[in-house]
Amino acid sequence: MEQLGSLAEDLLEERVRNGTASPTESVALLKLNDPVAIANLERIQAQTAYLKAQEEKARSETFREEVMQKAMEAMKRYNPNG
């Protein structure tokens, strides 16, 4: 998908240089280089990474709790006298 985006950007750049870009394409190119849009994209990517890390942490904690619960149940069933 990134490769397609890169190809589209290259084509747009070429059309701007040739003077054949539509006004919509010109605006799209300006938006690509907008510092606010770039900062927003970076913020969204950071939030997504954070949420994924939180999800993984929750899964890990759930797994650990399940293992501990099974261990506790096994210890309750243990009878050292045979």
PDB file of N, CA, C and O in Angstrom, chain B, residues numbered from 101:
ATOM      1  N   MET B 101       0.820  -1.184   0.000  1.00  0.00           N
ATOM      2  CA  MET B 101       0.000   0.000   0.000  1.00  0.00           C
ATOM      3  C   MET B 101       0.873   1.260   0.000  1.00  0.00           C
ATOM      4  O   MET B 101       0.567   2.239  -0.680  1.00  0.00           O
ATOM      5  N   GLU B 102       1.965   1.218   0.774  1.00  0.00           N
ATOM      6  CA  GLU B 102       2.866   2.370   0.812  1.00  0.00           C
ATOM      7  C   GLU B 102       3.480   2.624  -0.566  1.00  0.00           C
ATOM      8  O   GLU B 102       3.692   3.769  -0.966  1.00  0.00           O
ATOM      9  N   GLN B 103       3.760   1.525  -1.284  1.00  0.00           N
ATOM     10  CA  GLN B 103       4.354   1.665  -2.609  1.00  0.00           C
ATOM     11  C   GLN B 103       3.385   2.375  -3.554  1.00  0.00           C
ATOM     12  O   GLN B 103       3.803   3.199  -4.367  1.00  0.00           O
ATOM     13  N   LEU B 104       2.099   2.061  -3.449  1.00  0.00           N
ATOM     14  CA  LEU B 104       1.110   2.737  -4.291  1.00  0.00           C
ATOM     15  C   LEU B 104       1.039   4.221  -3.956  1.00  0.00           C
ATOM     16  O   LEU B 104       0.938   5.063  -4.848  1.00  0.00           O
ATOM     17  N   GLY B 105       1.093   4.531  -2.675  1.00  0.00           N
ATOM     18  CA  GLY B 105       1.077   5.931  -2.260  1.00  0.00           C
ATOM     19  C   GLY B 105       2.282   6.680  -2.798  1.00  0.00           C
ATOM     20  O   GLY B 105       2.173   7.822  -3.244  1.00  0.00           O
ATOM     21  N   SER B 106       3.426   6.025  -2.751  1.00  0.00           N
ATOM     22  CA  SER B 106       4.645   6.646  -3.258  1.00  0.00           C
ATOM     23  C   SER B 106       4.551   6.885  -4.763  1.00  0.00           C
ATOM     24  O   SER B 106       4.958   7.934  -5.263  1.00  0.00           O
ATOM     25  N   LEU B 107       4.015   5.906  -5.471  1.00  0.00           N
ATOM     26  CA  LEU B 107       3.843   6.060  -6.922  1.00  0.00           C
ATOM     27  C   LEU B 107       2.870   7.194  -7.242  1.00  0.00           C
ATOM     28  O   LEU B 107       3.087   7.960  -8.181  1.00  0.00           O
ATOM     29  N   ALA B 108       1.809   7.295  -6.466  1.00  0.00           N
ATOM     30  CA  ALA B 108       0.834   8.365  -6.675  1.00  0.00           C
ATOM     31  C   ALA B 108       1.482   9.725  -6.436  1.00  0.00           C
ATOM     32  O   ALA B 108       1.256  10.670  -7.191  1.00  0.00           O
ATOM     33  N   GLU B 109       2.289   9.817  -5.380  1.00  0.00           N
ATOM     34  CA  GLU B 109       2.985  11.079  -5.101  1.00  0.00           C
ATOM     35  C   GLU B 109       3.939  11.437  -6.235  1.00  0.00           C
ATOM     36  O   GLU B 109       4.023  12.599  -6.631  1.00  0.00           O
ATOM     37  N   ASP B 110       4.657  10.445  -6.760  1.00  0.00           N
ATOM     38  CA  ASP B 110       5.580  10.692  -7.872  1.00  0.00           C
ATOM     39  C   ASP B 110       4.826  11.191  -9.099  1.00  0.00           C
ATOM     40  O   ASP B 110       5.257  12.132  -9.766  1.00  0.00           O
ATOM     41  N   LEU B 111       3.695  10.550  -9.391  1.00  0.00           N
ATOM     42  CA  LEU B 111       2.889  10.959 -10.540  1.00  0.00           C
ATOM     43  C   LEU B 111       2.362  12.374 -10.348  1.00  0.00           C
ATOM     44  O   LEU B 111       2.373  13.176 -11.282  1.00  0.00           O
ATOM     45  N   LEU B 112       1.905  12.678  -9.153  1.00  0.00           N
ATOM     46  CA  LEU B 112       1.401  14.015  -8.868  1.00  0.00           C
ATOM     47  C   LEU B 112       2.507  15.051  -9.023  1.00  0.00           C
ATOM     48  O   LEU B 112       2.290  16.120  -9.594  1.00  0.00           O
ATOM     49  N   GLU B 113       3.686  14.733  -8.515  1.00  0.00           N
ATOM     50  CA  GLU B 113       4.814  15.654  -8.644  1.00  0.00           C
ATOM     51  C   GLU B 113       5.139  15.914 -10.116  1.00  0.00           C
ATOM     52  O   GLU B 113       5.396  17.048 -10.520  1.00  0.00           O
ATOM     53  N   GLU B 114       5.124  14.857 -10.893  1.00  0.00           N
ATOM     54  CA  GLU B 114       5.398  14.994 -12.335  1.00  0.00           C
ATOM     55  C   GLU B 114       4.336  15.860 -13.003  1.00  0.00           C
ATOM     56  O   GLU B 114       4.666  16.706 -13.834  1.00  0.00           O
ATOM     57  N   ARG B 115       3.080  15.665 -12.657  1.00  0.00           N
ATOM     58  CA  ARG B 115       1.995  16.454 -13.261  1.00  0.00           C
ATOM     59  C   ARG B 115       2.104  17.927 -12.866  1.00  0.00           C
ATOM     60  O   ARG B 115       1.802  18.808 -13.671  1.00  0.00           O
ATOM     61  N   VAL B 116       2.533  18.198 -11.635  1.00  0.00           N
ATOM     62  CA  VAL B 116       2.701  19.587 -11.207  1.00  0.00           C
ATOM     63  C   VAL B 116       3.837  20.229 -12.009  1.00  0.00           C
ATOM     64  O   VAL B 116       3.714  21.369 -12.457  1.00  0.00           O
ATOM     65  N   ARG B 117       4.925  19.510 -12.187  1.00  0.00           N
ATOM     66  CA  ARG B 117       6.067  20.039 -12.954  1.00  0.00           C
ATOM     67  C   ARG B 117       5.706  20.291 -14.409  1.00  0.00           C
ATOM     68  O   ARG B 117       6.169  21.259 -15.013  1.00  0.00           O
ATOM     69  N   ASN B 118       4.874  19.412 -14.970  1.00  0.00           N
ATOM     70  CA  ASN B 118       4.462  19.561 -16.374  1.00  0.00           C
ATOM     71  C   ASN B 118       3.365  20.604 -16.549  1.00  0.00           C
ATOM     72  O   ASN B 118       3.053  21.001 -17.672  1.00  0.00           O
ATOM     73  N   GLY B 119       2.787  21.042 -15.446  1.00  0.00           N
ATOM     74  CA  GLY B 119       1.693  22.005 -15.527  1.00  0.00           C
ATOM     75  C   GLY B 119       0.373  21.362 -15.892  1.00  0.00           C
ATOM     76  O   GLY B 119      -0.554  22.053 -16.317  1.00  0.00           O
ATOM     77  N   THR B 120       0.268  20.054 -15.736  1.00  0.00           N
ATOM     78  CA  THR B 120      -0.970  19.355 -16.099  1.00  0.00           C
ATOM     79  C   THR B 120      -1.791  18.932 -14.881  1.00  0.00           C
ATOM     80  O   THR B 120      -2.819  18.271 -15.021  1.00  0.00           O
ATOM     81  N   ALA B 121      -1.340  19.311 -13.696  1.00  0.00           N
ATOM     82  CA  ALA B 121      -2.073  18.936 -12.485  1.00  0.00           C
ATOM     83  C   ALA B 121      -3.353  19.754 -12.365  1.00  0.00           C
ATOM     84  O   ALA B 121      -3.367  20.953 -12.645  1.00  0.00           O
ATOM     85  N   SER B 122      -4.409  19.100 -11.951  1.00  0.00           N
ATOM     86  CA  SER B 122      -5.679  19.793 -11.727  1.00  0.00           C
ATOM     87  C   SER B 122      -5.572  20.601 -10.433  1.00  0.00           C
ATOM     88  O   SER B 122      -4.680  20.364  -9.619  1.00  0.00           O
ATOM     89  N   PRO B 123      -6.481  21.548 -10.250  1.00  0.00           N
ATOM     90  CA  PRO B 123      -6.482  22.292  -8.985  1.00  0.00           C
ATOM     91  C   PRO B 123      -6.627  21.366  -7.769  1.00  0.00           C
ATOM     92  O   PRO B 123      -6.014  21.603  -6.729  1.00  0.00           O
ATOM     93  N   THR B 124      -7.423  20.333  -7.903  1.00  0.00           N
ATOM     94  CA  THR B 124      -7.605  19.381  -6.806  1.00  0.00           C
ATOM     95  C   THR B 124      -6.294  18.680  -6.488  1.00  0.00           C
ATOM     96  O   THR B 124      -5.961  18.478  -5.321  1.00  0.00           O
ATOM     97  N   GLU B 125      -5.556  18.311  -7.517  1.00  0.00           N
ATOM     98  CA  GLU B 125      -4.259  17.666  -7.308  1.00  0.00           C
ATOM     99  C   GLU B 125      -3.274  18.627  -6.656  1.00  0.00           C
ATOM    100  O   GLU B 125      -2.487  18.227  -5.798  1.00  0.00           O
ATOM    101  N   SER B 126      -3.314  19.872  -7.056  1.00  0.00           N
ATOM    102  CA  SER B 126      -2.418  20.872  -6.461  1.00  0.00           C
ATOM    103  C   SER B 126      -2.709  21.052  -4.978  1.00  0.00           C
ATOM    104  O   SER B 126      -1.789  21.148  -4.166  1.00  0.00           O
ATOM    105  N   VAL B 127      -3.983  21.096  -4.631  1.00  0.00           N
ATOM    106  CA  VAL B 127      -4.365  21.231  -3.225  1.00  0.00           C
ATOM    107  C   VAL B 127      -3.914  19.988  -2.452  1.00  0.00           C
ATOM    108  O   VAL B 127      -3.418  20.098  -1.330  1.00  0.00           O
ATOM    109  N   ALA B 128      -4.086  18.816  -3.050  1.00  0.00           N
ATOM    110  CA  ALA B 128      -3.666  17.569  -2.400  1.00  0.00           C
ATOM    111  C   ALA B 128      -2.169  17.592  -2.127  1.00  0.00           C
ATOM    112  O   ALA B 128      -1.722  17.145  -1.071  1.00  0.00           O
ATOM    113  N   LEU B 129      -1.400  18.106  -3.063  1.00  0.00           N
ATOM    114  CA  LEU B 129       0.051  18.189  -2.881  1.00  0.00           C
ATOM    115  C   LEU B 129       0.396  19.145  -1.744  1.00  0.00           C
ATOM    116  O   LEU B 129       1.282  18.866  -0.936  1.00  0.00           O
ATOM    117  N   LEU B 130      -0.304  20.262  -1.690  1.00  0.00           N
ATOM    118  CA  LEU B 130      -0.066  21.205  -0.596  1.00  0.00           C
ATOM    119  C   LEU B 130      -0.388  20.564   0.757  1.00  0.00           C
ATOM    120  O   LEU B 130       0.320  20.791   1.738  1.00  0.00           O
ATOM    121  N   LYS B 131      -1.451  19.767   0.806  1.00  0.00           N
ATOM    122  CA  LYS B 131      -1.838  19.115   2.058  1.00  0.00           C
ATOM    123  C   LYS B 131      -0.803  18.074   2.485  1.00  0.00           C
ATOM    124  O   LYS B 131      -0.610  17.843   3.679  1.00  0.00           O
ATOM    125  N   LEU B 132      -0.144  17.451   1.519  1.00  0.00           N
ATOM    126  CA  LEU B 132       0.872  16.456   1.852  1.00  0.00           C
ATOM    127  C   LEU B 132       2.026  17.074   2.637  1.00  0.00           C
ATOM    128  O   LEU B 132       2.642  16.418   3.476  1.00  0.00           O
ATOM    129  N   ASN B 133       2.307  18.337   2.354  1.00  0.00           N
ATOM    130  CA  ASN B 133       3.436  19.013   2.988  1.00  0.00           C
ATOM    131  C   ASN B 133       3.013  19.952   4.112  1.00  0.00           C
ATOM    132  O   ASN B 133       3.829  20.732   4.604  1.00  0.00           O
ATOM    133  N   ASP B 134       1.751  19.887   4.522  1.00  0.00           N
ATOM    134  CA  ASP B 134       1.247  20.748   5.581  1.00  0.00           C
ATOM    135  C   ASP B 134       1.767  20.265   6.929  1.00  0.00           C
ATOM    136  O   ASP B 134       1.484  19.133   7.321  1.00  0.00           O
ATOM    137  N   PRO B 135       2.526  21.099   7.651  1.00  0.00           N
ATOM    138  CA  PRO B 135       3.085  20.674   8.938  1.00  0.00           C
ATOM    139  C   PRO B 135       2.024  20.232   9.948  1.00  0.00           C
ATOM    140  O   PRO B 135       2.257  19.309  10.728  1.00  0.00           O
ATOM    141  N   VAL B 136       0.879  20.876   9.938  1.00  0.00           N
ATOM    142  CA  VAL B 136      -0.194  20.501  10.865  1.00  0.00           C
ATOM    143  C   VAL B 136      -0.723  19.112  10.519  1.00  0.00           C
ATOM    144  O   VAL B 136      -0.942  18.293  11.411  1.00  0.00           O
ATOM    145  N   ALA B 137      -0.928  18.843   9.240  1.00  0.00           N
ATOM    146  CA  ALA B 137      -1.415  17.526   8.822  1.00  0.00           C
ATOM    147  C   ALA B 137      -0.383  16.451   9.154  1.00  0.00           C
ATOM    148  O   ALA B 137      -0.738  15.357   9.593  1.00  0.00           O
ATOM    149  N   ILE B 138       0.877  16.760   8.946  1.00  0.00           N
ATOM    150  CA  ILE B 138       1.948  15.802   9.262  1.00  0.00           C
ATOM    151  C   ILE B 138       1.984  15.536  10.764  1.00  0.00           C
ATOM    152  O   ILE B 138       2.111  14.388  11.191  1.00  0.00           O
ATOM    153  N   ALA B 139       1.873  16.595  11.563  1.00  0.00           N
ATOM    154  CA  ALA B 139       1.869  16.440  13.027  1.00  0.00           C
ATOM    155  C   ALA B 139       0.661  15.627  13.485  1.00  0.00           C
ATOM    156  O   ALA B 139       0.776  14.792  14.381  1.00  0.00           O
ATOM    157  N   ASN B 140      -0.493  15.868  12.874  1.00  0.00           N
ATOM    158  CA  ASN B 140      -1.694  15.106  13.226  1.00  0.00           C
ATOM    159  C   ASN B 140      -1.527  13.633  12.877  1.00  0.00           C
ATOM    160  O   ASN B 140      -1.930  12.760  13.646  1.00  0.00           O
ATOM    161  N   LEU B 141      -0.941  13.358  11.733  1.00  0.00           N
ATOM    162  CA  LEU B 141      -0.707  11.976  11.339  1.00  0.00           C
ATOM    163  C   LEU B 141       0.246  11.294  12.311  1.00  0.00           C
ATOM    164  O   LEU B 141       0.019  10.150  12.705  1.00  0.00           O
ATOM    165  N   GLU B 142       1.300  11.981  12.696  1.00  0.00           N
ATOM    166  CA  GLU B 142       2.253  11.423  13.662  1.00  0.00           C
ATOM    167  C   GLU B 142       1.591  11.186  15.014  1.00  0.00           C
ATOM    168  O   GLU B 142       1.865  10.187  15.679  1.00  0.00           O
ATOM    169  N   ARG B 143       0.718  12.106  15.417  1.00  0.00           N
ATOM    170  CA  ARG B 143      -0.004  11.953  16.680  1.00  0.00           C
ATOM    171  C   ARG B 143      -0.924  10.729  16.627  1.00  0.00           C
ATOM    172  O   ARG B 143      -0.987   9.950  17.578  1.00  0.00           O
ATOM    173  N   ILE B 144      -1.618  10.571  15.533  1.00  0.00           N
ATOM    174  CA  ILE B 144      -2.514   9.416  15.367  1.00  0.00           C
ATOM    175  C   ILE B 144      -1.716   8.119  15.368  1.00  0.00           C
ATOM    176  O   ILE B 144      -2.141   7.130  15.965  1.00  0.00           O
ATOM    177  N   GLN B 145      -0.571   8.117  14.709  1.00  0.00           N
ATOM    178  CA  GLN B 145       0.266   6.911  14.691  1.00  0.00           C
ATOM    179  C   GLN B 145       0.779   6.584  16.086  1.00  0.00           C
ATOM    180  O   GLN B 145       0.829   5.415  16.468  1.00  0.00           O
ATOM    181  N   ALA B 146       1.160   7.602  16.848  1.00  0.00           N
ATOM    182  CA  ALA B 146       1.636   7.383  18.216  1.00  0.00           C
ATOM    183  C   ALA B 146       0.509   6.863  19.101  1.00  0.00           C
ATOM    184  O   ALA B 146       0.726   5.973  19.923  1.00  0.00           O
ATOM    185  N   GLN B 147      -0.687   7.409  18.939  1.00  0.00           N
ATOM    186  CA  GLN B 147      -1.832   6.935  19.720  1.00  0.00           C
ATOM    187  C   GLN B 147      -2.169   5.489  19.375  1.00  0.00           C
ATOM    188  O   GLN B 147      -2.496   4.696  20.258  1.00  0.00           O
ATOM    189  N   THR B 148      -2.091   5.153  18.108  1.00  0.00           N
ATOM    190  CA  THR B 148      -2.364   3.782  17.671  1.00  0.00           C
ATOM    191  C   THR B 148      -1.348   2.824  18.282  1.00  0.00           C
ATOM    192  O   THR B 148      -1.717   1.755  18.768  1.00  0.00           O
ATOM    193  N   ALA B 149      -0.077   3.200  18.259  1.00  0.00           N
ATOM    194  CA  ALA B 149       0.967   2.359  18.856  1.00  0.00           C
ATOM    195  C   ALA B 149       0.724   2.198  20.355  1.00  0.00           C
ATOM    196  O   ALA B 149       0.888   1.104  20.894  1.00  0.00           O
ATOM    197  N   TYR B 150       0.338   3.271  21.025  1.00  0.00           N
ATOM    198  CA  TYR B 150       0.064   3.214  22.459  1.00  0.00           C
ATOM    199  C   TYR B 150      -1.104   2.268  22.746  1.00  0.00           C
ATOM    200  O   TYR B 150      -1.037   1.448  23.662  1.00  0.00           O
ATOM    201  N   LEU B 151      -2.168   2.390  21.959  1.00  0.00           N
ATOM    202  CA  LEU B 151      -3.335   1.524  22.174  1.00  0.00           C
ATOM    203  C   LEU B 151      -3.002   0.056  21.919  1.00  0.00           C
ATOM    204  O   LEU B 151      -3.491  -0.827  22.624  1.00  0.00           O
ATOM    205  N   LYS B 152      -2.180  -0.198  20.925  1.00  0.00           N
ATOM    206  CA  LYS B 152      -1.761  -1.581  20.664  1.00  0.00           C
ATOM    207  C   LYS B 152      -0.941  -2.119  21.835  1.00  0.00           C
ATOM    208  O   LYS B 152      -1.101  -3.274  22.230  1.00  0.00           O
ATOM    209  N   ALA B 153      -0.072  -1.287  22.384  1.00  0.00           N
ATOM    210  CA  ALA B 153       0.734  -1.703  23.535  1.00  0.00           C
ATOM    211  C   ALA B 153      -0.160  -1.971  24.742  1.00  0.00           C
ATOM    212  O   ALA B 153       0.059  -2.935  25.475  1.00  0.00           O
ATOM    213  N   GLN B 154      -1.157  -1.129  24.949  1.00  0.00           N
ATOM    214  CA  GLN B 154      -2.094  -1.334  26.055  1.00  0.00           C
ATOM    215  C   GLN B 154      -2.876  -2.630  25.872  1.00  0.00           C
ATOM    216  O   GLN B 154      -3.115  -3.360  26.834  1.00  0.00           O
ATOM    217  N   GLU B 155      -3.269  -2.908  24.649  1.00  0.00           N
ATOM    218  CA  GLU B 155      -4.006  -4.139  24.352  1.00  0.00           C
ATOM    219  C   GLU B 155      -3.132  -5.360  24.641  1.00  0.00           C
ATOM    220  O   GLU B 155      -3.591  -6.335  25.235  1.00  0.00           O
ATOM    221  N   GLU B 156      -1.884  -5.297  24.221  1.00  0.00           N
ATOM    222  CA  GLU B 156      -0.958  -6.407  24.466  1.00  0.00           C
ATOM    223  C   GLU B 156      -0.721  -6.590  25.961  1.00  0.00           C
ATOM    224  O   GLU B 156      -0.653  -7.719  26.447  1.00  0.00           O
ATOM    225  N   LYS B 157      -0.598  -5.498  26.681  1.00  0.00           N
ATOM    226  CA  LYS B 157      -0.412  -5.560  28.128  1.00  0.00           C
ATOM    227  C   LYS B 157      -1.619  -6.224  28.795  1.00  0.00           C
ATOM    228  O   LYS B 157      -1.463  -7.051  29.693  1.00  0.00           O
ATOM    229  N   ALA B 158      -2.806  -5.860  28.356  1.00  0.00           N
ATOM    230  CA  ALA B 158      -4.022  -6.448  28.924  1.00  0.00           C
ATOM    231  C   ALA B 158      -4.084  -7.945  28.636  1.00  0.00           C
ATOM    232  O   ALA B 158      -4.462  -8.731  29.505  1.00  0.00           O
ATOM    233  N   ARG B 159      -3.716  -8.337  27.425  1.00  0.00           N
ATOM    234  CA  ARG B 159      -3.691  -9.764  27.084  1.00  0.00           C
ATOM    235  C   ARG B 159      -2.698 -10.506  27.970  1.00  0.00           C
ATOM    236  O   ARG B 159      -2.995 -11.590  28.474  1.00  0.00           O
ATOM    237  N   SER B 160      -1.535  -9.925  28.155  1.00  0.00           N
ATOM    238  CA  SER B 160      -0.501 -10.549  28.969  1.00  0.00           C
ATOM    239  C   SER B 160      -0.966 -10.711  30.414  1.00  0.00           C
ATOM    240  O   SER B 160      -0.760 -11.758  31.027  1.00  0.00           O
ATOM    241  N   GLU B 161      -1.588  -9.676  30.944  1.00  0.00           N
ATOM    242  CA  GLU B 161      -2.077  -9.738  32.317  1.00  0.00           C
ATOM    243  C   GLU B 161      -3.180 -10.783  32.461  1.00  0.00           C
ATOM    244  O   GLU B 161      -3.229 -11.501  33.459  1.00  0.00           O
ATOM    245  N   THR B 162      -4.052 -10.869  31.479  1.00  0.00           N
ATOM    246  CA  THR B 162      -5.117 -11.871  31.504  1.00  0.00           C
ATOM    247  C   THR B 162      -4.519 -13.266  31.479  1.00  0.00           C
ATOM    248  O   THR B 162      -4.939 -14.143  32.234  1.00  0.00           O
ATOM    249  N   PHE B 163      -3.543 -13.467  30.613  1.00  0.00           N
ATOM    250  CA  PHE B 163      -2.891 -14.779  30.520  1.00  0.00           C
ATOM    251  C   PHE B 163      -2.232 -15.134  31.844  1.00  0.00           C
ATOM    252  O   PHE B 163      -2.364 -16.259  32.325  1.00  0.00           O
ATOM    253  N   ARG B 164      -1.524 -14.181  32.433  1.00  0.00           N
ATOM    254  CA  ARG B 164      -0.840 -14.413  33.706  1.00  0.00           C
ATOM    255  C   ARG B 164      -1.847 -14.757  34.804  1.00  0.00           C
ATOM    256  O   ARG B 164      -1.609 -15.657  35.610  1.00  0.00           O
ATOM    257  N   GLU B 165      -2.968 -14.041  34.831  1.00  0.00           N
ATOM    258  CA  GLU B 165      -4.000 -14.322  35.834  1.00  0.00           C
ATOM    259  C   GLU B 165      -4.574 -15.726  35.654  1.00  0.00           C
ATOM    260  O   GLU B 165      -4.827 -16.424  36.635  1.00  0.00           O
ATOM    261  N   GLU B 166      -4.779 -16.139  34.405  1.00  0.00           N
ATOM    262  CA  GLU B 166      -5.308 -17.478  34.142  1.00  0.00           C
ATOM    263  C   GLU B 166      -4.319 -18.549  34.602  1.00  0.00           C
ATOM    264  O   GLU B 166      -4.720 -19.552  35.193  1.00  0.00           O
ATOM    265  N   VAL B 167      -3.047 -18.341  34.337  1.00  0.00           N
ATOM    266  CA  VAL B 167      -2.022 -19.304  34.758  1.00  0.00           C
ATOM    267  C   VAL B 167      -1.972 -19.382  36.271  1.00  0.00           C
ATOM    268  O   VAL B 167      -1.889 -20.473  36.835  1.00  0.00           O
ATOM    269  N   MET B 168      -2.022 -18.238  36.932  1.00  0.00           N
ATOM    270  CA  MET B 168      -1.992 -18.226  38.396  1.00  0.00           C
ATOM    271  C   MET B 168      -3.217 -18.935  38.976  1.00  0.00           C
ATOM    272  O   MET B 168      -3.107 -19.683  39.947  1.00  0.00           O
ATOM    273  N   GLN B 169      -4.367 -18.697  38.384  1.00  0.00           N
ATOM    274  CA  GLN B 169      -5.598 -19.340  38.854  1.00  0.00           C
ATOM    275  C   GLN B 169      -5.494 -20.858  38.715  1.00  0.00           C
ATOM    276  O   GLN B 169      -5.880 -21.588  39.629  1.00  0.00           O
ATOM    277  N   LYS B 170      -4.982 -21.337  37.591  1.00  0.00           N
ATOM    278  CA  LYS B 170      -4.810 -22.773  37.385  1.00  0.00           C
ATOM    279  C   LYS B 170      -3.811 -23.352  38.380  1.00  0.00           C
ATOM    280  O   LYS B 170      -4.004 -24.457  38.887  1.00  0.00           O
ATOM    281  N   ALA B 171      -2.748 -22.609  38.657  1.00  0.00           N
ATOM    282  CA  ALA B 171      -1.744 -23.068  39.626  1.00  0.00           C
ATOM    283  C   ALA B 171      -2.354 -23.157  41.020  1.00  0.00           C
ATOM    284  O   ALA B 171      -2.094 -24.112  41.751  1.00  0.00           O
ATOM    285  N   MET B 172      -3.160 -22.169  41.390  1.00  0.00           N
ATOM    286  CA  MET B 172      -3.807 -22.178  42.698  1.00  0.00           C
ATOM    287  C   MET B 172      -4.775 -23.358  42.814  1.00  0.00           C
ATOM    288  O   MET B 172      -4.835 -24.016  43.853  1.00  0.00           O
ATOM    289  N   GLU B 173      -5.518 -23.620  41.762  1.00  0.00           N
ATOM    290  CA  GLU B 173      -6.446 -24.753  41.767  1.00  0.00           C
ATOM    291  C   GLU B 173      -5.688 -26.073  41.896  1.00  0.00           C
ATOM    292  O   GLU B 173      -6.121 -26.973  42.615  1.00  0.00           O
ATOM    293  N   ALA B 174      -4.569 -26.185  41.206  1.00  0.00           N
ATOM    294  CA  ALA B 174      -3.760 -27.406  41.279  1.00  0.00           C
ATOM    295  C   ALA B 174      -3.208 -27.593  42.686  1.00  0.00           C
ATOM    296  O   ALA B 174      -3.160 -28.714  43.192  1.00  0.00           O
ATOM    297  N   MET B 175      -2.788 -26.492  43.325  1.00  0.00           N
ATOM    298  CA  MET B 175      -2.257 -26.602  44.693  1.00  0.00           C
ATOM    299  C   MET B 175      -3.349 -27.024  45.675  1.00  0.00           C
ATOM    300  O   MET B 175      -3.075 -27.752  46.629  1.00  0.00           O
ATOM    301  N   LYS B 176      -4.578 -26.573  45.450  1.00  0.00           N
ATOM    302  CA  LYS B 176      -5.678 -26.957  46.334  1.00  0.00           C
ATOM    303  C   LYS B 176      -5.973 -28.453  46.214  1.00  0.00           C
ATOM    304  O   LYS B 176      -6.354 -29.097  47.192  1.00  0.00           O
ATOM    305  N   ARG B 177      -5.796 -28.993  45.026  1.00  0.00           N
ATOM    306  CA  ARG B 177      -6.068 -30.409  44.813  1.00  0.00           C
ATOM    307  C   ARG B 177      -4.934 -31.312  45.296  1.00  0.00           C
ATOM    308  O   ARG B 177      -5.121 -32.517  45.464  1.00  0.00           O
ATOM    309  N   TYR B 178      -3.783 -30.736  45.515  1.00  0.00           N
ATOM    310  CA  TYR B 178      -2.610 -31.528  45.904  1.00  0.00           C
ATOM    311  C   TYR B 178      -2.808 -32.093  47.308  1.00  0.00           C
ATOM    312  O   TYR B 178      -3.173 -31.384  48.246  1.00  0.00           O
ATOM    313  N   ASN B 179      -2.558 -33.367  47.414  1.00  0.00           N
ATOM    314  CA  ASN B 179      -2.653 -34.047  48.714  1.00  0.00           C
ATOM    315  C   ASN B 179      -1.330 -34.740  48.963  1.00  0.00           C
ATOM    316  O   ASN B 179      -1.045 -35.755  48.329  1.00  0.00           O
ATOM    317  N   PRO B 180      -0.506 -34.217  49.874  1.00  0.00           N
ATOM    318  CA  PRO B 180       0.827 -34.821  50.089  1.00  0.00           C
ATOM    319  C   PRO B 180       0.774 -36.206  50.711  1.00  0.00           C
ATOM    320  O   PRO B 180       1.774 -36.923  50.692  1.00  0.00           O
ATOM    321  N   ASN B 181      -0.351 -36.595  51.254  1.00  0.00           N
ATOM    322  CA  ASN B 181      -0.464 -37.903  51.898  1.00  0.00           C
ATOM    323  C   ASN B 181      -0.906 -38.997  50.929  1.00  0.00           C
ATOM    324  O   ASN B 181      -1.144 -40.138  51.325  1.00  0.00           O
ATOM    325  N   GLY B 182      -1.008 -38.639  49.694  1.00  0.00           N
ATOM    326  CA  GLY B 182      -1.237 -39.666  48.724  1.00  0.00           C
ATOM    327  C   GLY B 182      -2.596 -39.805  48.221  1.00  0.00           C
ATOM    328  O   GLY B 182      -2.859 -40.669  47.385  1.00  0.00           O
TER     329      GLY B 182
END
